[in-house]
Amino acid sequence: MSFADPAPKAGFRLSQLIYDTRYRSYTIQVVVLLLLVAVLVWLVNNTVANLAVRGKDINFDFLWGRAGYDIGQTLIPYTNDSTHGRALVIGLLNTLLVAVLASFFATILGVIVGVLRLSNNWLVARLMTVYVEVFRNIPLLLWIILVFVILGETRPGPKDFKVTQEMLDAGQQPAASMWFWDSVAVTNRGTNIPRPLLEHGIGSFDILGLPINLSVIATILVLFGSIWVNRILLRKASAMQEATGIRPTTWWKSLLIIVVPTLALLLAMGLHFEYPELKGFNFQGGLLVFHSLTALLVALTLYSATYIAEAVRSGIQAISRGQSEAAHALGLRPGRTMSLVIMPQALRVIIPPLISQYLNITKNTTLGMAISYMDLKGTLGGITLNQTGRELECMLLMMLIYLALSLLISALMNIYNNAVRLKER
């Protein structure tokens, strides 16, 4: 018996990088990468050369120089003697504050509006349609300015809250009064709200000049721990439901698990509130929330909620009607059908556009500069840029920060998307 010798393997030839489909895709990618690197190198060298002609260089030492300007709304201590770097951090925190709050409230409002747009009640459905069409077809900047003007022009001044002895003797009421049991005052200067204080706080320390409050960290850890324990409780309830067909009542247990530990920790640390009081020509004490923050938050929430509502509506409509009919045949009420059957399936359609809306909210916070809200664009890209003349450095820093925020939001939402998507068995 004889065996045929295997054909000799041909050696590698450079022509295979172009004509062989096994290597051609890699060749194209390497060429494109080299061209991209060459363009970037040319741009950097050209920029450096042009700056040198103008007597400039790329230098970030200005971040350690004195800022010299005030910022009204701050989450950490800041004075005009602080550095431009600290002003950058203040602006970043203000950006994150509005972005997180607007995303939270817009999601709640958007889900409600999206569900109500599919209501069988003709009037409710049409009202929601009018809201969506009106808000999303007018530029966001106009809504921000409109809300800011309304808050500044229609609210009374602090003097209108003053009560004199002559008014008491005559039985007269002041022109304006505080809300919520005399704890909140909305004036033409801002909104004065109670300030939470801790009598026995754990303490704080600084990292690179930034204060880290241990009391806040402890509260957040306890809250997340309570949420984790509550998820275990819900898993056990779901397992019991699958085994017996009866789901135990868990809402009051969840409420106790989430609220009681956090509240107990705050009370142990001596939680109390400092209320605003009218002294002289203005309110003293409490927290002053500037109308620029309120206007930006309200406008972003109302505007972004319309797009989220449309995403929710399309996600619900993507689910077959047979799903709801089967749930009704089993005796589930409409509310339970929506929360247990329709929405969990619709999430896989809702989450991708929801990620885009969260990114848009974060980037749209830059519009707050039109009403003097000192976010990242107002500090680093506004006053700091004008004072230092470091246009290139400021723009590069802002672009990198917004890019990092966008990638972080996308990563977190993609993790959640993978958690809720349908899994094959």
C-alpha positions as CSV (number, residue, x, y, z in Angstrom):
1,M,0.0,0.0,0.0
2,S,1.3,3.4,-0.9
3,F,0.5,6.8,0.5
4,A,0.5,10.0,-1.4
5,D,2.9,12.6,0.0
6,P,1.2,15.8,1.2
7,A,1.5,18.8,-1.0
8,P,4.4,21.0,0.1
9,K,3.2,24.1,1.9
10,A,3.9,27.3,0.0
11,G,6.0,29.9,1.8
12,F,4.6,33.2,2.8
13,R,4.8,35.9,0.1
14,L,4.3,39.6,0.5
15,S,1.7,39.6,-2.2
16,Q,-0.6,37.7,0.1
17,L,-1.0,40.8,2.2
18,I,-3.0,42.2,-0.7
19,Y,-4.4,39.3,-2.6
20,D,-5.0,36.7,0.1
21,T,-8.3,37.3,2.0
22,R,-6.8,35.8,5.1
23,Y,-4.4,38.8,5.5
24,R,-6.0,41.6,3.4
25,S,-8.3,42.8,6.2
26,Y,-5.3,43.1,8.6
27,T,-3.3,45.0,5.9
28,I,-6.1,47.5,5.4
29,Q,-6.4,48.1,9.2
30,V,-2.7,48.6,9.7
31,V,-2.6,51.1,6.8
32,V,-5.5,53.1,8.1
33,L,-4.0,53.1,11.6
34,L,-0.7,54.4,10.2
35,L,-2.4,57.1,8.2
36,L,-4.4,58.1,11.3
37,V,-1.3,58.3,13.4
38,A,0.5,60.3,10.7
39,V,-2.4,62.8,10.6
40,L,-2.4,63.2,14.4
41,V,1.4,63.7,14.5
42,W,1.1,66.3,11.7
43,L,-1.7,68.1,13.6
44,V,0.2,68.1,16.9
45,N,3.5,69.3,15.3
46,N,1.6,72.0,13.3
47,T,-0.2,73.2,16.5
48,V,3.0,73.3,18.5
49,A,4.8,75.2,15.6
50,N,2.0,77.8,15.3
51,L,2.0,78.3,19.1
52,A,5.7,78.8,19.1
53,V,5.4,81.5,16.4
54,R,2.9,83.3,18.7
55,G,5.2,82.9,21.7
56,K,2.9,80.3,23.3
57,D,3.4,76.7,24.5
58,I,1.1,74.0,25.9
59,N,1.2,74.4,29.6
60,F,-1.2,73.4,32.3
61,D,0.5,75.3,35.2
62,F,-2.4,77.8,35.2
63,L,-4.5,75.2,37.1
64,W,-2.5,76.0,40.2
65,G,-2.8,79.8,39.9
66,R,-5.3,81.9,41.8
67,A,-8.7,81.9,40.2
68,G,-9.8,85.4,41.5
69,Y,-13.5,85.0,40.8
70,D,-16.5,83.9,42.9
71,I,-18.9,81.0,42.2
72,G,-22.3,81.2,43.8
73,Q,-23.5,77.6,43.8
74,T,-20.8,75.3,45.2
75,L,-20.9,71.8,46.7
76,I,-17.5,72.0,48.4
77,P,-15.8,75.1,50.0
78,Y,-14.5,77.6,47.5
79,T,-13.3,81.3,47.6
80,N,-11.9,83.6,45.0
81,D,-8.4,82.8,46.5
82,S,-8.8,79.2,45.4
83,T,-7.0,77.8,42.3
84,H,-8.3,77.4,38.8
85,G,-8.0,73.7,39.4
86,R,-10.4,73.9,42.3
87,A,-12.8,76.0,40.2
88,L,-12.6,73.2,37.6
89,V,-13.7,70.7,40.2
90,I,-16.5,73.0,41.4
91,G,-17.7,73.3,37.8
92,L,-17.5,69.5,37.3
93,L,-19.5,68.8,40.5
94,N,-22.1,71.3,39.4
95,T,-22.4,69.6,36.0
96,L,-22.7,66.2,37.7
97,L,-25.3,67.5,40.1
98,V,-27.6,68.8,37.3
99,A,-27.0,65.8,35.1
100,V,-27.8,63.2,37.8
101,L,-30.9,65.0,39.1
102,A,-32.2,65.8,35.6
103,S,-31.7,62.2,34.5
104,F,-33.5,60.9,37.6
105,F,-36.5,63.2,37.3
106,A,-36.7,62.9,33.5
107,T,-36.7,59.1,33.7
108,I,-39.6,59.1,36.2
109,L,-41.6,61.7,34.2
110,G,-40.8,60.1,30.9
111,V,-42.0,56.7,32.0
112,I,-45.2,58.1,33.3
113,V,-45.9,60.2,30.2
114,G,-45.0,57.3,27.9
115,V,-47.4,54.9,29.6
116,L,-50.2,57.6,29.7
117,R,-49.8,58.2,26.0
118,L,-51.1,54.7,25.5
119,S,-54.0,55.2,27.8
120,N,-57.5,54.3,26.7
121,N,-58.7,57.6,28.1
122,W,-58.8,59.9,25.0
123,L,-58.3,63.1,27.0
124,V,-55.3,61.9,29.0
125,A,-53.6,60.5,25.9
126,R,-54.1,63.7,23.9
127,L,-52.8,65.9,26.8
128,M,-49.6,63.8,26.9
129,T,-49.3,64.1,23.2
130,V,-49.6,67.9,23.3
131,Y,-46.9,68.0,26.1
132,V,-44.5,65.9,24.1
133,E,-44.9,67.7,20.8
134,V,-44.7,71.2,22.4
135,F,-41.6,70.6,24.5
136,R,-39.5,68.6,22.1
137,N,-40.1,70.9,19.1
138,I,-38.9,74.1,20.8
139,P,-35.1,74.5,21.4
140,L,-34.0,73.6,24.9
141,L,-32.1,76.9,25.3
142,L,-35.4,78.8,25.0
143,W,-37.0,76.7,27.7
144,I,-34.1,77.3,30.0
145,I,-34.3,81.1,29.5
146,L,-38.1,81.1,29.8
147,V,-38.0,79.2,33.2
148,F,-35.2,81.4,34.5
149,V,-37.2,84.6,33.5
150,I,-40.4,83.3,35.1
151,L,-38.6,82.4,38.4
152,G,-36.8,85.8,38.5
153,E,-39.6,88.1,37.5
154,T,-42.7,86.5,39.1
155,R,-41.4,85.7,42.6
156,P,-41.5,88.4,45.3
157,G,-38.4,90.0,46.9
158,P,-37.2,89.1,50.4
159,K,-38.7,92.3,51.8
160,D,-42.2,91.0,50.9
161,F,-41.9,88.3,53.5
162,K,-41.2,90.8,56.3
163,V,-43.7,91.0,59.1
164,T,-43.6,94.3,61.2
165,Q,-45.3,95.1,64.5
166,E,-47.6,97.6,62.7
167,M,-48.8,94.8,60.4
168,L,-49.5,92.6,63.4
169,D,-51.4,95.3,65.2
170,A,-53.5,96.0,62.1
171,G,-54.0,92.3,61.4
172,Q,-52.4,92.5,58.0
173,Q,-50.7,89.6,56.3
174,P,-47.3,90.0,54.5
175,A,-47.3,90.2,50.7
176,A,-45.6,86.8,50.5
177,S,-45.3,83.8,52.8
178,M,-43.0,80.8,53.1
179,W,-44.1,77.3,52.1
180,F,-44.2,74.0,53.8
181,W,-44.7,75.1,57.4
182,D,-42.4,78.2,57.0
183,S,-39.4,76.1,55.9
184,V,-39.0,77.1,52.2
185,A,-38.9,80.6,50.8
186,V,-38.9,81.2,47.0
187,T,-37.8,84.8,46.2
188,N,-36.6,86.5,43.1
189,R,-33.0,85.8,44.3
190,G,-33.4,82.1,44.7
191,T,-35.0,79.3,46.7
192,N,-34.1,79.1,50.4
193,I,-34.5,75.5,51.8
194,P,-33.5,73.9,55.1
195,R,-29.9,72.8,55.4
196,P,-29.3,69.3,56.9
197,L,-26.6,69.3,59.6
198,L,-25.0,66.5,61.7
199,E,-24.3,67.2,65.3
200,H,-22.1,64.1,65.8
201,G,-20.5,63.7,62.3
202,I,-17.8,61.0,61.7
203,G,-15.4,63.6,60.3
204,S,-13.7,64.3,57.1
205,F,-10.2,64.4,55.4
206,D,-8.7,65.9,52.3
207,I,-7.4,64.2,49.2
208,L,-5.5,66.5,46.9
209,G,-7.2,69.5,48.5
210,L,-10.7,68.0,48.1
211,P,-12.7,67.3,51.3
212,I,-14.0,63.8,51.7
213,N,-16.9,63.6,54.2
214,L,-16.9,60.3,56.1
215,S,-20.5,60.8,57.2
216,V,-21.7,61.0,53.7
217,I,-19.7,58.0,52.7
218,A,-21.1,56.0,55.6
219,T,-24.6,57.0,54.7
220,I,-24.2,55.9,51.1
221,L,-22.6,52.6,52.1
222,V,-25.5,51.8,54.5
223,L,-28.0,52.8,51.8
224,F,-26.4,50.5,49.2
225,G,-26.1,47.7,51.7
226,S,-29.9,48.1,52.5
227,I,-30.6,47.9,48.7
228,W,-28.5,44.8,48.4
229,V,-30.3,43.1,51.3
230,N,-33.7,44.1,49.8
231,R,-32.7,42.5,46.5
232,I,-32.0,39.2,48.4
233,L,-35.5,39.5,49.9
234,L,-37.1,40.0,46.5
235,R,-35.2,37.0,45.0
236,K,-36.5,34.8,47.8
237,A,-40.0,36.1,47.2
238,S,-39.7,35.4,43.4
239,A,-38.4,31.9,44.2
240,M,-41.3,31.2,46.5
241,Q,-43.7,32.5,43.8
242,E,-42.2,30.1,41.3
243,A,-42.4,27.2,43.7
244,T,-45.9,27.8,45.1
245,G,-47.6,30.2,42.7
246,I,-48.2,32.7,45.5
247,R,-46.0,35.8,45.9
248,P,-45.6,36.9,49.6
249,T,-46.2,40.5,50.5
250,T,-42.8,42.3,50.6
251,W,-43.5,46.0,50.2
252,W,-43.5,46.8,53.9
253,K,-40.4,44.7,54.5
254,S,-38.6,46.5,51.6
255,L,-39.6,49.8,53.0
256,L,-38.2,48.9,56.5
257,I,-35.0,47.4,55.1
258,I,-34.2,50.5,52.9
259,V,-35.4,53.3,55.2
260,V,-34.8,52.2,58.8
261,P,-31.0,51.5,58.7
262,T,-30.2,54.8,56.9
263,L,-32.5,56.8,59.1
264,A,-31.1,55.2,62.3
265,L,-27.6,56.1,61.2
266,L,-28.6,59.7,60.5
267,L,-30.4,60.1,63.8
268,A,-27.4,58.5,65.6
269,M,-25.2,61.2,64.0
270,G,-27.6,63.9,65.3
271,L,-29.4,64.9,62.1
272,H,-31.2,68.2,62.4
273,F,-32.1,71.1,60.0
274,E,-31.1,74.7,59.9
275,Y,-34.1,76.7,58.6
276,P,-33.9,79.9,56.7
277,E,-35.0,83.1,58.5
278,L,-35.5,86.6,57.3
279,K,-32.9,88.9,58.9
280,G,-32.5,92.4,57.6
281,F,-32.9,92.6,53.9
282,N,-32.4,88.9,53.1
283,F,-32.8,85.4,54.3
284,Q,-30.1,83.9,56.6
285,G,-29.4,80.3,57.3
286,G,-30.5,77.3,55.3
287,L,-29.4,76.6,51.8
288,L,-29.8,79.1,48.9
289,V,-30.5,77.3,45.6
290,F,-29.9,79.9,42.8
291,H,-32.6,80.2,40.1
292,S,-30.0,79.3,37.5
293,L,-29.7,75.8,38.9
294,T,-33.5,75.4,39.3
295,A,-34.2,76.7,35.8
296,L,-31.6,74.5,34.2
297,L,-32.9,71.4,36.1
298,V,-36.6,72.1,35.4
299,A,-36.0,72.8,31.7
300,L,-33.7,69.8,31.2
301,T,-36.2,67.5,33.0
302,L,-39.3,68.6,31.0
303,Y,-37.4,68.6,27.7
304,S,-35.6,65.3,28.1
305,A,-38.7,63.5,29.5
306,T,-40.4,63.9,26.1
307,Y,-37.7,61.8,24.3
308,I,-37.7,59.3,27.1
309,A,-41.5,59.1,26.9
310,E,-41.3,58.3,23.2
311,A,-38.7,55.6,23.9
312,V,-41.0,54.1,26.5
313,R,-44.0,54.2,24.2
314,S,-42.2,52.6,21.4
315,G,-40.8,49.9,23.7
316,I,-44.3,49.0,25.0
317,Q,-45.7,49.0,21.5
318,A,-42.9,46.6,20.4
319,I,-44.4,43.9,22.8
320,S,-47.0,41.7,21.2
321,R,-50.5,42.4,22.3
322,G,-50.9,38.7,23.1
323,Q,-48.6,39.2,26.1
324,S,-51.1,41.5,27.8
325,E,-54.1,39.4,26.7
326,A,-52.5,36.3,28.2
327,A,-51.8,38.2,31.5
328,H,-55.4,39.4,31.6
329,A,-56.6,35.9,31.0
330,L,-54.6,34.8,34.1
331,G,-56.4,37.4,36.1
332,L,-53.7,40.0,36.4
333,R,-54.9,43.6,36.8
334,P,-53.7,46.2,34.2
335,G,-51.2,47.7,36.6
336,R,-49.7,44.4,37.5
337,T,-49.6,43.4,33.8
338,M,-47.7,46.5,32.9
339,S,-45.1,46.2,35.8
340,L,-44.6,42.4,35.7
341,V,-45.2,41.4,32.0
342,I,-44.9,44.3,29.6
343,M,-42.2,46.6,31.1
344,P,-39.6,43.9,31.8
345,Q,-39.8,42.8,28.1
346,A,-39.9,46.4,26.9
347,L,-36.7,47.4,28.7
348,R,-34.5,45.7,26.1
349,V,-36.0,48.2,23.5
350,I,-36.0,51.2,25.9
351,I,-32.5,51.0,27.3
352,P,-30.5,51.8,24.1
353,P,-32.2,55.1,23.4
354,L,-32.2,55.9,27.1
355,I,-28.4,55.8,27.1
356,S,-28.4,58.4,24.4
357,Q,-30.7,60.6,26.4
358,Y,-28.5,60.4,29.5
359,L,-25.6,61.4,27.3
360,N,-27.5,64.3,25.8
361,I,-28.6,65.5,29.3
362,T,-25.0,65.5,30.5
363,K,-23.8,67.5,27.4
364,N,-26.8,69.9,27.4
365,T,-25.8,71.1,30.9
366,T,-23.4,73.4,29.0
367,L,-26.4,75.5,28.0
368,G,-26.6,76.7,31.6
369,M,-23.9,79.2,30.8
370,A,-26.7,81.3,29.1
371,I,-28.2,81.9,32.6
372,S,-24.9,82.1,34.4
373,Y,-24.9,78.6,35.9
374,M,-21.3,77.9,36.7
375,D,-20.9,74.4,35.5
376,L,-17.7,73.0,33.8
377,K,-18.3,75.2,30.7
378,G,-18.9,78.3,32.9
379,T,-15.7,77.8,35.0
380,L,-13.0,76.0,32.9
381,G,-14.5,77.0,29.5
382,G,-15.6,80.4,30.5
383,I,-13.9,82.6,33.1
384,T,-10.8,80.5,33.5
385,L,-10.2,80.5,29.8
386,N,-10.7,84.2,29.5
387,Q,-8.5,85.1,32.4
388,T,-5.6,82.8,31.5
389,G,-5.7,82.9,27.7
390,R,-5.1,79.2,27.6
391,E,-7.8,78.4,25.1
392,L,-6.2,75.2,23.7
393,E,-5.5,73.7,27.2
394,C,-9.0,74.5,28.5
395,M,-10.7,73.1,25.4
396,L,-8.7,69.9,25.6
397,L,-9.4,69.4,29.3
398,M,-13.2,70.0,28.7
399,M,-13.3,67.6,25.8
400,L,-11.4,64.9,27.7
401,I,-13.7,65.3,30.8
402,Y,-16.9,65.2,28.8
403,L,-15.5,62.2,26.8
404,A,-14.7,60.4,30.1
405,L,-18.2,61.1,31.5
406,S,-19.9,59.9,28.3
407,L,-17.9,56.7,28.3
408,L,-18.6,56.1,32.0
409,I,-22.4,56.6,31.5
410,S,-22.4,54.3,28.5
411,A,-20.4,51.6,30.3
412,L,-22.8,51.7,33.4
413,M,-25.9,51.6,31.2
414,N,-24.5,48.8,29.0
415,I,-23.9,46.8,32.2
416,Y,-27.5,47.4,33.2
417,N,-28.7,46.6,29.6
418,N,-26.9,43.2,29.7
419,A,-28.5,42.5,33.1
420,V,-32.1,43.1,31.8
421,R,-31.9,41.6,28.3
422,L,-33.4,38.3,27.5
423,K,-31.1,35.4,28.2
424,E,-31.3,32.2,26.2
425,R,-31.4,28.9,28.1
